[in-house]
Amino acid sequence: VQLQASGGGLVQAGGSLRLSCAASGRTYVMGWFRQGPGKEREFVAAITSGGSADYADSVEGRFTIARDNAKNTVYLQMDSLKPEDTAVYCCAARISYASAISLSDNYKYWGQGTLVTVSS
């Protein structure tokens, strides 16, 4: 499975961006991870093909993940962005069941990153 992410850019604090990630085939779960400057990679959000979603505490209530199974595409709507959201965002996918969808080790397929910069 190949993943193609898009939608990053520069936005002011309080603004919004929407990321997209298209998969070349069917997936069970698709997620987003991010790595900020000088930080380790961290989980952002994930969603299964059945629509069950999970969010990191830091983005709960501000970010919304959704997917279009017909298009094998996942979206991450990011609202009320903060400077600390600045990071390279990567999408990831898994084609079989996994219970812990927030763990990066459970994802086999990774897309290229897209940079999100939030200015203060």
C-alpha positions as CSV (number, residue, x, y, z in Angstrom):
1,V,0.0,0.0,0.0
2,Q,1.3,3.4,-0.9
3,L,0.2,6.5,0.9
4,Q,0.2,10.1,-0.5
5,A,-0.3,12.9,1.9
6,S,-1.1,16.5,1.1
7,G,-2.5,19.7,2.6
8,G,0.3,21.1,4.9
9,G,1.3,24.7,4.9
10,L,1.7,27.8,7.0
11,V,-1.1,29.2,9.1
12,Q,-1.5,31.6,11.9
13,A,-2.4,30.5,15.4
14,G,-6.1,29.9,15.7
15,G,-6.4,29.0,12.0
16,S,-7.3,25.8,10.3
17,L,-5.8,23.3,7.9
18,R,-7.0,20.1,6.4
19,L,-4.6,17.2,5.6
20,S,-5.5,14.4,3.2
21,C,-3.9,11.0,2.7
22,A,-4.8,8.7,-0.1
23,A,-4.0,5.0,0.0
24,S,-3.5,2.9,-3.1
25,G,-5.5,0.1,-1.6
26,R,-7.9,-0.9,1.1
27,T,-6.8,-0.4,4.7
28,Y,-8.2,-1.4,8.1
29,V,-6.9,1.7,10.0
30,M,-5.3,4.9,8.9
31,G,-3.7,7.3,11.2
32,W,-1.7,10.5,11.6
33,F,1.5,10.9,13.5
34,R,3.7,14.0,13.8
35,Q,7.2,15.0,14.8
36,G,7.9,18.5,15.9
37,P,11.3,20.3,16.0
38,G,13.5,18.5,18.5
39,K,10.7,16.1,19.5
40,E,10.0,12.5,19.1
41,R,7.3,11.2,16.8
42,E,3.9,11.2,18.5
43,F,0.4,9.9,17.7
44,V,-2.2,12.4,16.6
45,A,-5.3,10.5,15.5
46,A,-6.5,7.4,13.8
47,I,-9.6,5.9,12.4
48,T,-10.7,2.4,11.5
49,S,-12.6,1.4,8.4
50,G,-15.7,1.0,10.6
51,G,-15.3,4.6,11.8
52,S,-13.9,4.1,15.3
53,A,-11.6,7.0,16.0
54,D,-8.9,7.8,18.6
55,Y,-7.2,11.1,19.4
56,A,-4.2,12.2,21.3
57,D,-5.2,14.3,24.4
58,S,-3.3,17.3,23.0
59,V,-5.6,17.5,19.9
60,E,-8.9,16.2,21.3
61,G,-11.7,18.7,20.5
62,R,-9.6,20.6,18.0
63,F,-8.8,18.0,15.4
64,T,-11.2,15.7,13.6
65,I,-10.3,12.6,11.6
66,A,-12.6,11.2,9.0
67,R,-12.2,8.8,6.1
68,D,-13.8,8.0,2.8
69,N,-13.6,4.2,2.3
70,A,-14.7,4.4,-1.3
71,K,-11.7,6.7,-2.0
72,N,-9.3,5.0,0.5
73,T,-8.6,8.4,1.8
74,V,-8.3,9.8,5.3
75,Y,-8.7,13.5,6.3
76,L,-7.5,15.4,9.3
77,Q,-9.3,18.6,9.9
78,M,-7.2,20.8,12.2
79,D,-8.9,23.7,13.9
80,S,-7.8,26.2,16.5
81,L,-4.2,25.5,15.6
82,K,-1.5,26.4,18.1
83,P,2.3,27.0,17.5
84,E,3.0,23.7,19.3
85,D,1.1,21.9,16.5
86,T,4.0,22.8,14.2
87,A,5.4,19.5,13.0
88,V,5.9,17.2,10.0
89,Y,2.7,15.2,9.8
90,C,2.9,11.6,8.4
91,C,0.0,9.3,7.6
92,A,0.2,5.6,8.2
93,A,-1.9,2.6,7.5
94,R,-2.4,-1.0,8.5
95,I,-4.5,-3.5,6.5
96,S,-5.3,-5.9,9.2
97,Y,-6.9,-5.6,12.6
98,A,-5.0,-4.1,15.6
99,S,-6.5,-3.1,18.9
100,A,-4.0,-0.4,19.8
101,I,-4.3,2.0,16.9
102,S,-2.3,4.8,18.6
103,L,0.9,2.8,18.6
104,S,3.2,3.6,15.7
105,D,4.7,0.0,15.8
106,N,1.3,-1.3,14.7
107,Y,1.5,0.5,11.3
108,K,3.2,-1.1,8.4
109,Y,2.8,1.5,5.7
110,W,3.9,5.1,5.9
111,G,3.5,8.1,3.6
112,Q,5.8,11.0,3.2
113,G,5.5,13.8,5.6
114,T,3.8,17.1,5.1
115,L,4.9,20.2,7.0
116,V,2.5,22.2,9.1
117,T,3.8,25.4,10.5
118,V,1.7,27.5,12.9
119,S,2.9,31.0,13.5
120,S,2.1,32.9,16.7
